[in-house]
């Protein structure tokens, strides 16, 4: 079914249009629709005068456009200018003009769009952009903008001071090209999570400099959206010296723990050595057949080897982040801590699960966390007490719980657990739990503490599962 033009009331369409429409004869305003009155805050009874509503700074620009349309009878490109409202305030508009011919006379029809909100946004955006550039150009931090594929769109001048690389060289490259191969998997995984969850995060990794040396950086990463476009903003700070200091602190605390464990470990080694010595003496005397006891001797030697291996594995420094099975690591630590538990007459209740519990982490550091937590639980327990150790999968996380049934921690002290040099022990330094929390934080995990006085304490370590 066709609709003929004589059945449509075009005047009503124009009058009710959401776009402001005016008809001009030169500078004389002949007609303005209701949207123009609404835009400028006038009532329909008011008489609009063109020169009064055009901002003085834009009258020449607007007049030139009107004359051009009238003389050339051609539509113009849109122009941006200002109009003055009835209350004297300003409205930003975008206007395009076209000829309107009636009875051989050329009039000008102007379509006016209110763009005040857009101009306010643009002004705020420009101000923020200037502030951002001022900060990025005068900070020692490396500030970078990336697209969602990791391509570098912008990087601050400070990158030349920190890495020895000119910003222009990096723009257009993939940010992953500068990341240490051992940290690449972690950085990429966190990048994917950012796009998925839009949650900002803090991460530590190594960046390659101009001379192929690597520095450690701590980066704050967030996703921002502007005009429908998502960008990743990275604020990375050189933390190499801090990393080295933390490493020394961890190693110092580790050696202190090893000193405390040494007596129990020596006892664990002495028992199988005594058995081996006794069997060897009997063999030399010809009292027993050698072949009958070879397997027993091998078992005792393997027991000593296991203790030595676990002790060395805990003591050695490491910086390698790779896939770890927490079930295997916990089993090793519990074996090592059995000597300590026997010394205090405390039972360690742990059954190694068959499932895999994969995380991305540093083996030595994770073991240090488990040693600290289990050691604290043993020392908090009464004689003949029990320490429960549990491992479980929870969605995209792995949860480790170490629970004792000792004296508990008063509520007023819980908030200070992990503070430097805060301890509830008579001879403690407070460094153990501080280091533990730092290690877990660097592994993008968290520690929850639940404690009831005279009932016990549970430390829950939550780490992201690694796929």
N, C-alpha and C positions, 0 to 999 in steps of 0.2 A: 504494500500500500504506500503510495507516494503522498508527500505532504507539500502542498503548494505554498509559496511564500506569502500569498495574501491571506492565509489562514493563521499566520503567526504574528503575534503582536511584538515586533522587535523593540518597540519603545520600552516595554516592560522588562525585556531581557537586559537592555542597557541600564535601565534605572536600578534593577536589582542585582547588577553584576558586583562581584566581590572586588573587582578592579576599579579604581577610580578612573572615570572617563570625563573629559571636558572637550567642548567645541570652542575654538578660538577664531576670531577674525582679526588677524594681526595680534595686537595686545589686548583686544577686547574679549572678555570672557562671556560667551553667549549661553553656555549650558554647562552644568556640572551635575553628575548623578549623585544619588544618595550616599554612595561610598566616599565621595570626596568630602561631603559635609561631615560624615562620621569621622573620617581620617583627621580632619582639621578642627573638630570640636564645635562646628557651627550648627545652628538649627536651620531647617528648610526655609524659614522666613527671612533669614539673613541674606543680604546681598553680598556676593563675593566679588572682590576687585582683584584682578590678576596681579597687578604690581604690588599689592599689599600682602599677598600670600607667598610670593616668590622671595626667597632670602636675597638681600642686596648683593651678596657676594656671587650670586649665580644668575642675576638678571641678564647680563650680557650673553652668557652661554646659552640660556634658554631662548632669548630673543633671536640669537643667530640661528638656532635650530628652527624656530618658527618661520623665519624669513626664508630659510633654505627650502623647507617643505613647501611653502606657498609658491616660491618662484620656480623650483625645479619639479614640483609635483612628484616627489619621491619620498619613500619611507626612510627614516633615519635609524641608525643604530641607537640602542638605549644609552641614555646618559644618567649619571647619578648627580643629584643635587639636593638642596634642602628647601622645605616649605615652612612657613611660619603658621603655627596654630593660633586659634582664637585667644588662648591664654598666654601667648607670647613664646611658648616653648617650641622646640624644633622637631620636625619629623624628617627623617632621611627617606628619600624616594628614588626610585628608578623609573624613568619616563622614556617611552618611545613614541614618536609622532609619525602620522601618516596623513596624506591629503584626503580631504572630503569635499567632493565637488557636487554642488547643487545649483541648478539654474545657471550653469556656466560660471559660477563663482567658486573660487577655491578657498575652502576653509581648512583649518588644521584640527585634526582629532588627536588628542593626546591620551595615552593610557598610562596611568600612574600607579605604581606598586609601592606600598610601604615596606621599606627595608631597614627600619630603625633597629629591630632586634638583631638583624644580621650585622649591621655596622657596629653595634655595641659588642657583639661577640668578636668581630674582627679586631676591634680596638683592644679588647682584653687579651685576645690571642697574641697580638703584636707586642703588647706590653710584657706578657709572660715569655714570649720568644726572646725579647731583648734581655729580660732578667736572666733567662736560662743561658743565653750566650755570654752574658757578663760573668755569670758564675763559672760556666764551663771553660771560659778563656782565662780565668784567674784562679784556678784551683789546681792542686797537684794531683787530684783524682783523675782517672781516665773516665770520661763520660762519653758514652756511645749510644747511638740510635741504630736499631736493626729492624729489618722487616721480619715477617714471620718465618722466612726461610733461613734467617741468620745472616743475611747479607748486610754489610756495614753501610749505612746511609750517611752517618755523620760520626766523627770522633773528634774530641777536643784536642787543642794544641798541646796539652800536657802529655799526650802519648809520646811525643818526640823526646821529652825530658825523661820519662819513665822507661820507655822501651827503646829509644833511639831510632824510632821509625816516624817518617813524616806522615801526617794525617792523610794527605792526598794519595799516598801509596796504599793505604788501607781501605779507603772508600771504594766500594764495589766488590771487595773481597768477602769471603765467608769468614765469620768470626771464629769458626772452628779451626781455620788454618793456623791460628796462633796458639791454640791450646795444646798443652803437653799430651802426648798419646795416652799416657796412663790415666789422665783426667777426662779424656774426651767422652767416654761413655757416660760418666756422671753428669757432665755439662749438658750433653744432648738430652739425657733423660729428664733433667730438670727443666730444660727448654720446652720439651713436649708437654710436661705437666703444667707449665705456665700457660700455654695456649689453651689447654683443656680446662683448667680450673680458674685461670685469671687471678690466682693468688700470688702476691709478691713473695720473694724468698731471698735468703742470703746464702752465698756459696763461696767456698774457697777452692781455688785451683791455680795451676801454673800457666803463665803466659810466656811465649818466646820473644826475646828481644832481638835487636838487629845483629848482635854478635852470636846468636844461637844459644845464649845463656837464658835460663828460665828464672823468673821471679814469681813468688807467691802473691796472689791478690785475693782480697776479700771483696766480693761484689754484691751489691744490692740490685736485684733485678725485678722489674715490674712491667706490666703491660698497660699501655695507654691507648685511648681511642680518640681520634680527631677527625671530624668530618667523615665518619664511617670507615676510617682507615686505622687498623691496629698496628702499633709499633711497640718494639721492645726497647726499654731504656735501661742501660747498665751503668752503674756508678761503681767503678772498681778502684780499690786503694791498695797500694803496695804494703803487704804485711809480712814480708820476708823475715825481717828482724824479729817480729812478734812470734812467727812460727818457730824460729830457731830457739827463742827464749822458752816457749812452751815445751818444745822438744826436750830441752835441758831439764826443765822442771819435772816433766813426766819421767825422764830417766832417773832423776834424783829420787823421786818418790818410789819408783820401781825398785831401785837398789836398796832403799830403806825397808821396803816390804820383803825383799829377798833376804835381807839380814834377819828379819823376824822369822821367816819361814825356815831358815837354814837348820836350826836345831831339830825341827821335826823331820826335815828331809834327810838329814844325816842319820837319824834313827831309822827311817824307812830303808835307807841303803844298807845300814849296819846289819839289820836282821837277815836279809838274803845273803849278805857276805858271810855272816856267821854260819849259815846253813851250808854254803858252798865250801867254806874252810873245813867244816866238820866232815862232809862227804869226801873231800880230797884226802883228809887224814886217814879215814877208814879205807879208802882205796889204796893208799900207800902201804897201809899195814896189811893189806890183803884180806881184810875182814869182809868186804862186800865185793860183788862183781861190778866192774865199771859199767858194763853195758846196761845193767839194770837201773842205773841212776843218771845216765846221760840226759834223759828228757827232763828230769827234775832240775838238774843243774842248768840246762838251757832255759827253763821257765824262770828260775831265779835271776839269771843273767838278763833275760828280756825285761824282767821287772825293774832291774837297775837301769837298763837302757831307757825304759819308758820314763822313769823319774828324771834322769839326766836330760832327756830330749825335751820334756815339758818345761823343765827349769830353764834350759837354754832358750827355748822358744819364747818364754815369757820375758827373758832378760834382753834379748837382742833388739836393738832399735830398728824401726822400719817406717817407711813412708809410702808403701805401695798400697793403693786402693784397688782391690780386686774382689771377685765373688768369693764369699765365705759362707760355709754352712755352719750356722750357730750351734747346731746339735753336736758337731764334731769339736768345735772350739770349747763348748761348755764341758763336754766329756773330758777333754784334756785338762781343763782348769780344775774340775772337781777331783780328778785323779791326783793332781798336784796338791790340792788343799786338804786331802784326806789326812795328811800328816799333821796339819795344823788343827784339824777337828779332833783328832785323837789326843793331841796334847791338851786340849781343853775338855776332853770327855764329852764332846758334842757329836751327834750323828748327822751326817749329810744325807738327806733323802733326795735322791736323784735317779731317775731311770731314763737312760738315753732313748729318745723316740726313734722310730724307724724312718719317719718322713724327713724330707729335706727342708731346711729353714734358711733360704738364701738371702743374704744381704750384701751390699757393696761396702767394703770397709778394709781397714788396716788390721791384719791379724794380731799383731803385737798390742796395738792400742785397745782392741776389743777385749783381748784376754786381760789386759790391765784393769778394765772396768769390772769384769767378772771377779777377778781376784780381790779387788777392793771391796766389792759388795758382799761377797761370801765371807771374807775375812772379818768385816764389820759385824756381820750377822753372827758369826761364831763367837766373837768377843762380847756381843750383847746377850748371848744365851746363858742360861743357868747351866751348872754342871749336869750332865746327863740329858741335856736338852736336845732339840732337833731343829735343823735348818732345812726348810723345804725349797727346792729349786724346780721351777716349772717353765716349760717352753711351749708356746702355742702360736698358731697362725690366726690372724684376725683381718679378714679382707685383704687389703694391700699392705698389711703390717705384720711384723713378727714381734711378739711380746715375751719378754723374759721376766720372771718374778722370782725374787729372793726374799723368803719370809722367815723371820725368827719369832720365837715366843718368849722374848726377853722382857726387859724393863720398859721398853717403849720410849718414845720421845715426847716431852711435853709440847702442847700445842704452840706455846709462845716461842719455842725454839725451832719449830718446823720451817718457818720462813727464812731462817738463817742458815739452814743446811746448804752447804756448797759455797758459803761465803769464805773468803780467804781467811785462814787461821782461826775459823770458828770450829770448835770441837766440843763434844760432850764427854770425851775421854780425858782421864787425868794426865796422860802423857802424850796425847794426840797433837798433831800439828794443824789439822783441818784441811791439809792440802789434798788428801786422798779423794774426798768427795768433790772438791772443787775441780780437780783434774778429771774425775769421772764425768761430771756434768759437761765440762768443756769438750771432752772426747765425743760424747753422745751428741752434743750440739753440732760439732763439726761433721758428724755422720748424718745430720738432718733428722735426728731423733729427739726424744724427750724422756725425762724421768719423772715419774709420779711417786709420791711418798704417802703412804697411809700408816698412821701409827696411833695406838691406844696405850696409854700408860699402864704398865703392869700386865699387858696382854701381848704386846709385840709390835713389830714393824714389818711392812712389806714395801720393798723397792720394786717398782715396775719400770723396766726399760722398754721403750717402744721405738722400733727402727723400721724404716720403709723397706718393704720386700723388694728384692732385686730379681728382675725377669731377664 
